[in-house]
């Protein structure tokens, strides 16, 4: 009696799965708290810019029920020479998934809020532009979430869609 090879077993399993009427699919939902916990590990961040020094800390993840984007609000400190100015900066972007690393990243962040009240209006525009460029370089490199549990790791190559919906990040995984 001949024992089926590994390849034969895998091929037969895939044919069987393809013929099923209900696809093998699961959805995990990532909450604001799930993402917040992961992102907080990478802060504070300090960046020396052309015209100022920028310190980013206390990230707050925002998942708006009316938006398909993910937001991050940060406490910021802008230093110009010997003077430091505190405020808040808010960005949002879409999600990018890296299947090899099993991690989610912010894609194409856009500054939606730059509120540094004591910063002179004469400098605010230039500092905002430089800060926006720095944020566009920094934030996409910070993992927002990593698929860590055993089932998540096993399914990370089978992600079908990622949506920000109803205040959560919904990740649909499956074979079909």
C-alpha positions as CSV (number, residue, x, y, z in Angstrom):
1,X,0.0,0.0,0.0
2,X,1.4,3.4,-1.0
3,X,1.3,6.3,1.4
4,X,0.4,9.6,-0.2
5,X,3.2,12.2,-0.4
6,X,3.1,15.5,1.4
7,X,2.5,17.4,-1.9
8,X,-0.4,15.1,-2.8
9,X,-2.0,15.6,0.6
10,X,-1.7,19.4,0.4
11,X,-3.1,19.4,-3.2
12,X,-6.0,17.2,-2.1
13,X,-6.7,19.4,0.9
14,X,-6.7,22.6,-1.3
15,X,-9.1,21.0,-3.8
16,X,-11.3,19.9,-0.9
17,X,-11.3,23.4,0.6
18,X,-12.0,25.0,-2.8
19,X,-15.1,22.8,-3.2
20,X,-16.5,23.8,0.1
21,X,-19.6,26.0,0.0
22,X,-18.5,28.1,3.0
23,X,-15.0,29.6,2.8
24,X,-12.6,29.2,5.6
25,X,-12.4,32.8,6.7
26,X,-12.0,34.6,10.0
27,X,-11.9,38.2,11.0
28,X,-9.9,39.6,13.9
29,X,-10.7,43.0,15.3
30,X,-8.0,45.3,16.6
31,X,-9.2,47.9,19.1
32,X,-7.7,51.3,19.8
33,X,-6.2,49.8,23.0
34,X,-4.6,46.9,21.1
35,X,-2.8,49.3,18.8
36,X,-2.1,51.9,21.5
37,X,-0.2,49.3,23.6
38,X,2.1,48.4,20.7
39,X,2.7,52.0,19.5
40,X,3.5,53.4,22.9
41,X,6.7,51.2,23.1
42,X,8.4,53.3,20.4
43,X,8.0,56.7,22.0
44,X,9.4,59.3,22.9
45,X,11.1,60.1,19.6
46,X,13.5,63.0,19.2
47,X,14.4,64.3,15.8
48,X,16.8,67.1,14.9
49,X,15.4,69.1,11.9
50,X,16.8,71.8,9.8
51,X,15.3,74.7,11.7
52,X,14.2,73.0,14.9
53,X,14.4,70.0,17.2
54,X,11.2,67.9,17.5
55,X,10.2,65.7,20.4
56,X,7.2,63.4,20.0
57,X,5.7,61.5,22.9
58,X,2.4,60.2,24.4
59,X,0.9,58.9,21.2
60,X,-2.9,58.5,21.2
61,X,-4.4,56.2,18.6
62,X,-7.6,57.4,17.0
63,X,-10.1,55.1,15.3
64,X,-12.9,57.3,14.1
65,X,-16.1,55.4,13.3
66,X,-16.8,57.7,10.4
67,X,-13.4,57.2,8.7
68,X,-11.5,54.5,7.0
69,X,-8.2,55.9,8.2
70,X,-6.2,55.5,11.4
71,X,-5.1,58.6,13.3
72,X,-2.3,59.3,15.8
73,X,-2.3,62.4,18.1
74,X,1.0,63.2,19.8
75,X,2.3,65.6,22.4
76,X,5.1,67.6,20.7
77,X,7.8,69.8,21.9
78,X,9.4,72.1,19.3
79,X,12.8,73.7,20.2
80,X,14.0,76.7,18.3
81,X,17.4,77.7,19.7
82,X,17.1,77.8,23.4
83,X,13.3,78.2,23.5
84,X,10.9,75.2,23.6
85,X,7.3,75.2,22.7
86,X,4.8,72.5,23.6
87,X,1.7,71.5,21.7
88,X,-0.2,68.7,19.9
89,X,0.2,67.3,16.4
90,X,-2.3,65.0,14.8
91,X,-1.8,62.8,11.7
92,X,-3.8,60.2,9.9
93,X,-3.1,57.7,7.2
94,X,-4.1,54.4,5.7
95,X,-2.8,51.0,6.8
96,X,-0.1,48.9,5.1
97,X,0.6,45.3,6.0
98,X,4.0,43.6,5.6
99,X,3.3,39.9,5.4
100,X,6.9,38.9,5.9
101,X,7.1,40.7,9.2
102,X,3.5,40.2,10.1
103,X,3.2,43.9,11.0
104,X,0.9,46.8,10.2
105,X,2.2,50.3,9.4
106,X,0.8,53.8,8.8
107,X,0.9,54.6,5.1
108,X,1.1,58.1,3.7
109,X,0.6,60.1,7.0
110,X,-1.0,63.5,6.6
111,X,-0.7,66.2,9.2
112,X,-4.3,67.2,10.1
113,X,-3.5,69.2,13.2
114,X,-0.4,71.2,14.3
115,X,-1.2,73.2,17.4
116,X,1.7,74.8,19.2
117,X,0.1,77.8,20.7
118,X,3.1,79.8,21.9
119,X,5.1,79.4,18.6
120,X,5.3,82.7,16.7
121,X,3.1,82.8,13.6
122,X,6.3,83.9,11.7
123,X,7.8,80.5,12.4
124,X,4.7,78.3,12.6
125,X,4.3,77.7,8.9
126,X,8.0,76.7,8.3
127,X,8.1,74.5,11.4
128,X,4.8,72.8,10.4
129,X,6.2,72.0,6.9
130,X,9.5,70.6,8.3
131,X,7.6,68.6,11.0
132,X,5.2,67.2,8.4
133,X,8.2,66.0,6.4
134,X,9.8,64.4,9.5
135,X,6.5,62.7,10.5
136,X,6.1,61.4,6.9
137,X,9.5,59.7,7.3
138,X,9.2,58.6,11.0
139,X,5.7,57.2,11.4
140,X,5.6,54.7,8.5
141,X,8.6,52.9,10.0
142,X,6.9,52.3,13.4
143,X,4.9,49.1,13.6
144,X,1.3,49.8,14.7
145,X,0.6,46.2,15.5
146,X,2.2,42.8,15.1
147,X,0.4,39.4,14.6
148,X,1.9,37.6,17.5
149,X,-0.3,34.8,18.7
150,X,0.1,31.4,17.2
151,X,-3.1,31.5,15.1
152,X,-2.4,35.0,14.0
153,X,1.2,34.0,12.9
154,X,-0.1,31.0,11.0
155,X,-2.7,33.1,9.1
156,X,-0.5,36.1,8.4
157,X,0.2,35.1,4.9
158,X,-3.5,34.6,4.2
159,X,-4.8,38.1,4.9
160,X,-7.5,39.1,2.4
161,X,-8.4,42.6,3.5
162,X,-7.8,45.2,6.1
163,X,-10.4,47.8,6.9
164,X,-10.8,50.6,9.5
165,X,-14.5,50.4,10.3
166,X,-16.7,51.2,13.2
167,X,-13.8,52.3,15.4
168,X,-11.8,49.0,14.9
169,X,-9.3,47.7,12.5
170,X,-10.8,44.6,10.9
171,X,-8.4,42.0,9.4
172,X,-10.0,39.3,7.3
173,X,-8.0,36.2,7.0
174,X,-8.6,32.9,5.2
175,X,-7.7,30.6,2.4
176,X,-10.6,31.5,0.0
